[in-house]
Amino acid sequence: MLSSLLTEDRDGVRILTLNRPHRKNAIDAELWQALADALRAAAADRTVRALVLTGAGGAFCSGADISVPDNGHPIYRMRALTDVALLLHELPMPTVAKVSGVAVGAGWNLALGCDLVVATPESRFSQIFARRGLSLDLGGSWLLPKLVGLQQAKRLALLGEMIDAEQARELNLVTWVVPVDEIDVYVTDLAARLAAGPPVALAQTKALLNAGVDHTLREALAGEAAAQGLNFATSDAPEAFAAFAEKREPQFDGRWTVHRPPVRGADRSEQGSTADA
């Protein structure tokens, strides 16, 4: 049998594909566990510089699979969803959701948990929970108000209506909408650009932005100062300065040149080597 989660690596980009097309990639207990394991593995792998999450068979994800009672939403099953939401949010590398077809319920919140979302004009989205007698999960109650404001979040959650890609983009829930025959090339190029960036600095920036929405300006400034100190402990800042002076593109490797400090957002102690390595 084929795995319910496919993993592919391309030049520093890890692609995770939900692979249950017969259920529009609805996530059952096995796939929740596989996804959590894959996200942990990506967080610990210093060769992964960007991550793309997508679905097979013309759909992104139709949410949690409630067709089998054991795959429903009793409280003892919520730990699996909690693990996936936190692991995805705390990944140090940039993440991209490539959405074709439907993304509903937990499937939509899985996409919203990524840093960037690319959809096609045919994509459809719904916070379908209320129509199933359920409340929001997979971080939807935290993500939606921050992305669209409280009133629009309530509209989406309380009505559970289906919206198209252009509506989602207007609400800042989709970053780009591109034709279906161009999305593969578009996301490949986008992920390559992210993977070519300075890994430590991008991890710092991502963590600062995630935390900044709940911080005061004073707290945000303190976090920025600490992050810049870490950036100058790597080879990337000097490389960028040298490349600027030499009028060339920088080549970032995320190598520690002073010590191995922790990186905001995740444990990246294995991100690079010391100067003596």
C-alpha positions in Angstrom: 0.0 0.0 0.0 1.1 3.5 -0.7 2.0 5.7 2.2 -0.6 8.2 3.3 2.1 10.9 3.5 4.7 11.2 0.7 8.1 12.9 1.4 10.4 14.3 -1.3 13.5 16.4 -1.0 14.7 18.8 -3.8 17.7 21.0 -3.2 16.9 22.0 0.4 13.2 21.9 -0.1 11.2 19.2 1.6 7.8 18.5 0.0 5.1 16.7 2.2 2.1 15.4 0.2 -1.0 14.3 1.9 -1.8 11.1 0.0 -5.4 9.9 0.5 -6.9 11.2 -2.7 -9.9 8.8 -2.4 -10.9 10.8 0.7 -9.8 14.2 -0.7 -6.8 13.8 1.7 -9.0 13.7 4.8 -6.6 13.0 7.7 -7.1 9.8 9.7 -5.3 8.7 12.8 -2.4 7.2 10.8 -1.9 10.3 8.8 -2.0 12.6 11.8 0.8 10.6 13.3 2.8 10.5 10.1 2.4 14.2 9.7 3.6 14.9 13.2 6.6 12.6 12.7 7.5 14.3 9.4 7.3 17.7 10.9 9.6 16.7 13.8 12.0 15.2 11.3 12.1 18.4 9.2 12.7 20.5 12.3 15.7 18.4 13.2 17.2 18.2 9.7 19.7 21.0 9.0 19.5 20.3 5.2 15.9 21.3 5.0 15.7 25.0 4.2 12.1 25.3 3.2 9.0 23.1 3.4 6.0 22.7 1.0 2.8 21.1 2.2 0.3 19.9 -0.5 -2.2 17.3 -1.3 -2.5 14.6 -3.9 -5.2 14.0 -6.5 -6.5 17.6 -7.0 -7.4 18.4 -3.4 -5.4 19.9 -0.6 -7.3 18.5 2.5 -10.9 17.9 3.3 -10.2 18.0 7.1 -10.2 15.3 9.7 -11.6 12.0 8.4 -14.9 11.6 10.4 -16.1 8.7 8.1 -14.8 6.2 10.6 -15.9 6.8 14.3 -12.4 6.2 15.6 -11.1 9.0 13.4 -13.5 11.6 14.8 -13.0 14.3 17.4 -13.3 12.8 20.9 -11.2 14.7 23.4 -8.5 12.0 23.6 -7.8 12.4 19.9 -7.2 16.1 20.2 -3.6 15.6 21.2 -2.7 14.5 17.7 -4.1 17.7 16.2 -2.4 19.8 18.9 1.0 18.3 18.1 0.7 18.9 14.4 -0.5 22.5 14.8 2.4 23.4 17.2 5.0 21.6 15.2 4.0 23.3 12.0 3.8 26.7 13.7 7.2 26.3 15.3 9.2 25.0 12.3 12.2 27.3 11.9 12.2 27.1 8.1 9.7 28.9 5.9 6.6 26.9 5.0 4.4 27.1 1.9 0.9 25.5 1.5 0.2 24.6 -2.1 -3.6 24.4 -2.3 -5.4 22.9 -5.3 -9.1 22.0 -4.8 -10.7 22.0 -1.4 -9.2 23.0 1.9 -11.8 22.7 4.6 -12.0 22.4 8.4 -8.7 21.2 9.8 -7.4 21.1 6.3 -7.8 24.8 5.8 -6.3 25.5 9.2 -3.4 23.3 8.2 -2.8 25.6 5.2 -3.2 28.7 7.4 -0.6 27.3 9.7 1.9 27.7 6.9 3.8 31.0 6.4 2.6 31.4 2.8 -0.4 30.0 0.9 -0.5 29.6 -2.9 -3.9 28.6 -4.4 -5.6 28.3 -7.8 -8.7 30.0 -8.9 -10.5 26.7 -8.5 -9.6 26.3 -4.8 -12.4 26.4 -2.3 -12.2 27.0 1.5 -14.5 26.5 4.5 -14.3 26.5 8.2 -16.9 23.7 8.1 -16.9 22.8 11.7 -20.2 24.3 12.7 -21.9 22.3 9.9 -20.6 19.2 11.5 -21.7 20.1 15.0 -18.1 20.9 16.0 -16.1 24.0 17.0 -12.8 25.2 15.6 -9.6 23.1 16.0 -6.1 22.8 14.6 -5.4 26.4 15.8 -8.3 28.0 13.9 -9.5 30.0 16.8 -6.0 31.6 17.2 -5.1 31.9 13.5 -8.3 33.4 12.1 -8.7 36.5 14.3 -5.0 37.4 13.7 -5.3 37.1 10.0 -8.8 38.6 9.3 -9.9 40.3 12.5 -12.5 39.1 15.0 -15.7 40.0 13.0 -14.6 38.2 9.8 -13.3 35.3 11.8 -16.7 34.9 13.4 -18.4 35.1 10.0 -16.2 32.3 8.7 -16.5 30.1 11.8 -20.2 30.6 12.7 -21.6 30.2 9.1 -19.1 27.6 7.9 -19.7 28.9 4.4 -17.6 28.0 1.4 -15.5 30.8 -0.2 -13.4 30.9 -3.3 -9.8 31.6 -3.7 -10.3 35.3 -4.7 -12.4 35.9 -1.6 -9.8 34.2 0.5 -7.1 36.4 -1.0 -9.1 39.5 -0.3 -9.3 38.4 3.4 -5.5 37.8 3.5 -6.0 34.1 3.9 -4.3 33.3 0.6 -1.0 35.0 -0.4 -1.1 34.3 -4.2 -3.7 32.9 -6.6 -2.1 31.5 -9.8 -3.6 29.4 -12.6 -3.7 25.7 -12.0 -1.3 24.9 -14.8 1.2 27.3 -13.4 1.1 26.5 -9.7 3.7 23.7 -9.7 6.3 25.9 -11.3 5.3 28.9 -9.2 5.7 27.0 -5.9 8.9 25.3 -7.0 10.4 28.7 -7.7 9.1 30.3 -4.5 10.4 27.4 -2.4 13.8 27.6 -4.1 14.0 31.3 -3.3 13.2 30.7 0.3 15.7 27.8 0.5 18.4 30.0 -0.8 17.9 32.5 2.0 20.0 32.7 5.2 18.5 29.9 7.3 19.2 31.3 10.8 18.1 34.8 9.9 14.9 33.5 8.3 14.2 31.4 11.4 14.7 34.4 13.6 12.5 36.6 11.4 9.7 34.0 11.4 9.8 33.6 15.2 9.9 37.4 15.7 6.8 37.9 13.5 4.9 35.0 15.1 5.6 36.3 18.6 5.3 40.0 17.7 1.5 39.9 17.3 1.2 39.3 21.0 4.1 41.4 22.2 4.5 45.0 23.2 6.8 47.2 21.1 9.4 47.1 23.9 9.3 43.3 23.9 9.5 43.2 20.1 12.6 45.5 20.1 14.3 43.4 22.7 13.7 40.3 20.7 15.0 41.9 17.5 18.2 43.0 19.3 18.8 39.4 20.6 18.1 38.0 17.1 20.6 40.3 15.4 23.3 39.2 17.8 22.7 35.6 16.7 22.7 36.5 13.1 26.2 38.0 13.5 27.3 34.7 15.1 26.8 33.0 11.7 28.7 33.1 8.4 25.6 34.6 6.6 25.7 38.2 7.6 29.4 38.7 6.7 28.7 36.8 3.5 25.9 39.1 2.6 28.0 42.2 3.3 30.9 40.8 1.2 28.5 39.9 -1.6 27.1 43.4 -1.6 30.5 45.0 -1.8 31.5 42.5 -4.6 28.2 43.0 -6.5 27.3 39.3 -6.5 24.6 37.1 -5.1 25.3 35.8 -1.6 25.6 32.1 -0.8 24.1 31.4 2.6 25.0 28.2 4.6 23.8 29.1 8.1 27.2 28.1 9.6 27.9 29.2 13.1 31.2 30.9 13.3 31.4 31.7 17.0 29.4 29.1 19.0 26.2 27.2 18.7 23.4 29.3 20.3 19.8 28.3 20.3 17.7 29.7 17.5 14.3 31.4 18.1 11.4 29.3 17.1 13.0 25.8 17.3 16.1 23.9 18.5 18.5 24.4 15.6 21.7 23.6 17.5 22.6 21.4 14.6 22.0 24.0 12.0 25.7 24.6 11.3 29.2 23.9 12.5 31.6 25.9 14.6 34.5 27.7 13.0 36.8 24.9 13.9 34.6 22.1 12.5 
